[in-house]
């Protein structure tokens, strides 16, 4: 369980950081308030992503196992 939580926290940090940076860059551009806007967007994305990954992750994992399990 500790590994799953650590993985989600780290992967969520990296993923939300990259995606929020890319989307703010594309939609707003590199203006004076870019860093502030990006940090706010990143914080919101992270706050949404972590609970989502923790709650839906196991369900998605089970679905994938079911979809790709070999019938015996």
N, C-alpha and C positions, 0 to 999 in steps of 0.2 A: 504493500500500500504506500509506503514512504517513497518508493521509487516512482510509482505512478504519479503521485502528487508533485514530486520534484521534477519529473519529466514535463508535466503539464505546466508548471510554473515557468520553467526555463524555455520550453518551446513556445508557450504563449507570449513570453517577453520578446523573444526574437521575432516571431511571426507578426504580432501586432505592431511591433516597432517598424519592421520593414514595410508592411502594408500601409500603416498610417503615414509614414514618411512619403511613400510613393504617391498616395492619393492626395495628400496635402500639396505636394510638389506639383502634381498635374493640375489640380483644381484651383490652387491659390497662387502658386509660383513662389519664387524666393523674394518675398517682401520683407520689410523690417520686422514685422511681427511673426515671421515664419516659425521661429523656434517656439514661441509661446503657443501658437495655434497647433503646432505639431505635438507638443507635450500634452496639451489638453486632449487632443484627439487620441493620442496614445493611451493616456490614462483611462479614458472612456472605453476604448476598445479592449484594453486589458481587463477592466472591471467586468465587461460583458463576456469576454472569451473564457476566462478561467472557470467561472461557475458552469458555463455551457460545456466546456471540455470535460469537467469533472462529472457532470450529470449525464450528458449525452454520450460521452466517450465509451463507457461500458456497453451501452445499448447499441451503438454503431458497431462496436467490436463483435458483439453477438450476431448482429445482422450479417456482417461480412463473413463470419464463420459459417453461418447457416447458408449463405449464398454460395460459398465456395467449398463446402464440405463434400467429400466424396461419399456417395451412397455405397453402402456395403451390402 
